[in-house]
């Protein structure tokens, strides 16, 4: 494990975690890198000001998830296009000038092929995918395309300053249900050691094939889907000062995260 800090006092600090063979001096492959802006603890703390443009995100990856300035909905980056699912359920393609306070992106390349049939809920899907991950210390991205008899998602409404904490926002989040649709699941699996940085385990978003609905995935039933896992042994985090200054990002916020992500209720029906 190599830890490198690149100080950029005006724009940002960047932390690079690279999992590589002992004695290897080769730099990480940019296409095998998970690029993350800010941390999950900063979002839990209500740091919702946009930090990076969607145009810059697309230069760092073609697949990913996140949110938008002022927590204005859920982001799905798919095949190089950024989609925004707002709290009213509408879906739009966003311009490169739109900004995000938190996003995770990578250039998706299948390392492990996945084909699933008749998966009855999100818990079962996570169990299947978890069994395919070869190293539980290295993050990976997920993409599945298929037919879904049922999907349940949520989005988050745009917030005004002073921003409330995320757990307060998600307490009354709009939720959406879809029946007999085709679509895409996109997201990431993160090791437990990233829990102050990202969501441990699976964090998935959904987008219908006709690009008219989606959001943060709460539950699903999959008739059939194909896709894969992309192992990302390099993990690059950008920490702009506006996301970190004056914040205590070291606290254990596991219970807050569970409440905001609805982990207990949704993944253990």
Residue, then its C-alpha position, 0 to 999 in steps of 0.5 A: x500500500x502506497x500513500x502519497x500526499x500531493x499538497x495544493x494549498x490553493x486548489x486542493x489536496x489529493x490523496x492517492x492510495x495505490x495497492x501495488x506489488x511490493x517493490x513495484x515503482x510503476x505509477x497507477x494506471x489512470x484507467x484503473x483509478x477510482x477518482x473521488x471528490x470530497x468524502x462521505x463524512x463531508x457530505x454527512x456534515x452538510x458540505x454541499x457546495x459544488x467542488x468540481x465541474x461535470x466536464x472535469x469529472x468526464x475527463x476522469x471517468x466515463x462511469x460513476x455516481x454522485x450528487x450535485x451542487x446544493x445536494x440537487x438530486x442523484x448523479x449517474x455518469x454512464x458512457x460519458x454522459x452525466x444524468x441528474x435525477x431530481x427530487x421530482x423524479x425527472x431526469x435530465x442530461x446536465x451541462x459540463x458547467x454543472x458542479x458536484x460536491x461529491x462524486x466517484x468516477x472511473x473508466x469502466x473496463x470489465x475485469x470480472x463478468x457478471x450474469x445474474x437471473x431472478x435476483x429477488x432483492x438488493x440483499x441477494x444481489x449484494x451477496x452475489x456480487x460480494x462473492x465475486x470480489x477477489x480482494x476485499x481490500x481493493x475498491x471496484x466499480x459495478x455496472x449491470x444492464x438488464x430487465x427489472x420487474x421491480x426497482x425502488x429508488x430515492x432522490x434528494x431535494x435541493x437544499x438552501x443555506x445553512x445546509x442541514x446534515x444529510x441525515x435530516x435531508x433523507x428523513x423525508x426523501x422522495x422515493x420512486x417505484x418502477x415496474x417491469x423496466x429495463x435499465x442500468x445499475x451503476x456504482x461502487x463497492x468499497x472496503x470497510x477501511x474507507x468508511x470515513x471516506x466513502x460508503x463501505x460495501x455497495x453504493x448503487x444508482x439506477x437509471x431506466x433504459x429510456x432515461x426517464x427515471x432512476x435514483x439512489x438504489x434502495x431495492x430491486x428485483x432482477x429478472x436478468x442482467x449482464x455486466x461486470x466488476x471493474x477492480x480499481x487498485x488506485x484510489x485518488x481523493x481530491x479534498x478542496x479546502x471548501x469541503x474540509x475547512x472547519x469540519x471534523x471529518x474524523x468522527x465515526x459517523x456509521x450510524x448517521x450513514x446507515x440512517x441516511x442510506x437506509x442500509x438496515x431497512x432496505x438491505x435487510x427486509 
